[in-house]
């Protein structure tokens, strides 16, 4: 028993020794690796700061070396933005995308790590073409041509007074480059439209607003971990706080600049997306010309044919049938977006059909009534001459048509109104997510034109500022 | 014969099952989609990879999210956008899943010159939750925001200075006598450099301004008659970048101590101002906030509509900017508030927040930020340990 126990004890000791040996063997490199990683991170941070100081020698003074180094400047120049009535939810956007960044802050990062996308998955990006790269004062400038076929899921009920949001997402093709997108500067992000696009020469839309925004998707799966980390992280801030009303800003407390990147570091699990949106309004005059011209002609011909006194009843009903068929063809096939829902221009054509039908009914009554005119006269009934009644009916019919057109015009004016701020505007602009937060810079139409950087103001020019 | 009948029956059953399956899947889902969501076409529904429930949920959700709009000057846009991103990240970092669930907050910054922004914001029908304005300190101190009886409170955030800059090619001007410039500007043919100092060249001053600032009012405030001819730059940064075009250029524009660094090199000099006859000069730096000509010191203010639906988000954001005032202002080319003013502003905001405490129904971001501040508040125990 004793001997057995000793053997067991030896085995136990050997096991423990082996376990400890293995633990030490594997723990040493990992701790060494951790040390190397930490020192590597510090070294890389110092390298970034050194690179920034070459460009911005005073960055230390204002505590923004890291922020300046990581800042990425971008611009989007749109040459073409089109959509066809055959595929109304598809938009083709083409132009140039430019970036300006400090390569030392993103070692190994290439623009090929970026792609453009849209809100739905049915989206085709051409890739970057005709690249141009230049390095000036340590910063890299890169620009490339692109074409994006963006797909949206939107309503066309208000056609031809419809307004849509088209969203272009700047996406990372590799997860490790998310940080680059996070540091794209929103304020300086320039969105410019080609003058031909602003004048509507190559698009059936005009752009009323553009927005540039960033969205933080708060991933719940990591929130608990982050909460624990965050509880530990602000120790530095707590230490500098002397009273409840005092500032929590370490810069304030220490008198030395502390960068916000150090106070609010970006975590690896954070996903920040940057996007550009365009608020499109259909070029109504062109659309109206397409729809209203044939419709008014149909209506005019029909009313004239019905009320032309010399026409026989057969001719009147014949022209009614013919014009209704033509109207139906225009309404259903030619001048409407290819969607399986009623659009506003369909309502107009329905109104045209109703007007034509009412005219038919009136005429039926008129003919049947005046057919028995001589008999009515014989029994002594006083009735006005046929032309008088006919004219009165034409007048009533015409007034009704004008009334309907006025009502439709007023409705169309409400459809032309810009989305209400803030709910309709920001809801249309968002990704319809239910968790997270976003910040959006709104760019108005006049800011979308290529900017003239310096204007000579002649004498006597009174500028209102 | 029985086998044929059996196979026919099987075919009928298979066809029926197939019809039922197809009816239960693709066709039915599209029909339902169009029926439930009138804003979604059948075509887009068929092309989308999202399923019915997801589309419906996102459609409903987007309207019930928290949307808030702020109106402000182009000059303060950088400050607000950059800091709001920090505010989002700080709030998110401390919030727990139960707080983060179920709501999305969207913040939009709409651009307008300060005067227009003030007028638009102060309308009784305004939908803006706040406004960020650049104002004359004296004027702001004299009048309540949006007039008496308004539900708006004004929170100072920092300062911005207006400065006179010359290109580095201009080697003669080392200071600028404001009184001499004001006198010279009254001359019918415009001011010359020699009017400011007889030893300087007799060449005409070429004025350059930025359209981002109310330069006419700024000139008049220091007694300078606006010139007949001038050049106008789209932004104040582009004005500085174009200053070197001619050695006789003189720029009046917003400035800050870090501007040279921001523009990556000293291609210009911001001239110290000679404010009195005794020749004392004062440079446009944060240290000289009290001695710099008051007309050229502008305050940055956040107007907060306390009656707005999501006012607690703007109030939380303001609290964040006051808590980290030095860091956030310095990083974004503004001058932080002096400690006494910072304390007063924090106190005013706290009083407002006490009157509308954050509850269970408050927007997600307010609750998340409250959690963040709670975690960052040190306990008396910790204070004693230190």
Interface residues (C-beta under 8 A of the other chain):
Chain A: X55 X56 X57 X58 X59 X61 X62 X63 X64 X67 X68 X89 X120 X121 X122 X137 X151 X152 X153 X154 X155 X156 X157 X185 X186 X187 X188 X211 X214 X216 X218 X220 X223 X224 X226 X227 X229 X230 X231 X233 X234 X237 X238 X239 X241 X242 X244 X245 X246 X247 X248 X249 X250 X251 X252 X257 X258 X259 X260 X263 X264 X266 X267 X270 X338 X339 X340 X341 X420 X421 X422 X423 X425 X426 X427 X428 X429 X430 X432 X433 X434 X435 X436 X437 X438 X439 X440 X441 X442 X443 X444 X447 X451 X452 X453 X454 X455 X456 X457 X458 X459 X460 X463 X465
Chain B: X34 X38 X39 X40 X41 X42 X43 X44 X45 X47 X48 X49 X50 X55 X57 X58 X59 X61 X62 X63 X65 X67 X68 X69 X77 X78 X81 X82 X84 X85 X86 X88 X89 X90 X91 X92 X93 X94 X95 X96 X97 X100 X101 X102 X103 X104 X105 X106 X107 X108 X109 X110 X111 X113 X115 X127 X128 X129 X208 X211 X213 X214 X215 X216 X217 X228 X229 X230 X231 X232 X233 X234 X238 X239 X241 X242 X245 X257 X258 X260 X261 X262 X264 X322 X323 X324 X325 X326 X327 X328 X330 X331 X336 X339 X342 X343 X346 X347 X350 X364 X365 X372 X375 X376 X377 X378 X382 X383 X386
